[in-house]
């Protein structure tokens, strides 16, 4: 009798967790759709941007240009370091920006991100969702070392705490 009651309690608890997960997934999907609806008015076919990066947690929303565009420079905007990578392709979007206090310091609040936070890219009227999986600190050498085909979005900026390091934020694309 005690075994049956214990089994019923365990079944109830596990089904409750599944129900809560389902509710959270539904809320997340609705949030993603809301973001997409908001973006539809911002990105048009005449937009000069190759894509738009949004990170709600740090209130970042900024376009970035195609690799060959003369506006694609860290001295003016978020710079796309990788070759033009469409989020639907099996490639890595690598973006860099300043982290100081100027009006072009788009990545000044990246250090407030934690594992699990989300970033979005709007490209061709489609919203792509990414989740932060790792934060790495590498020597400033002009290069970033990444595991091949592991991360689909990488953001990098200078470290505020150590002038010899660059911070590397590694995101994986997720389906909501």
Buried (B, 14 or more C-beta within 10 A) or exposed (E): EEEEEEEEEEEEEEEEEEEEEEEEEEEBEEBBEEBBEEBEEEBEEEEEBBBBBBBEEBEBBBBBBBBEBEEBBBEEBBBBBBEBBBBEEEBBBBBBBBBEEEEBBBBBBBBEBEEEBBBBBBBEEEBBBBBBBEBBEBEEEEEBEBEEEEBBBBBBBBBEEEEEBBBBBBBBBBEB
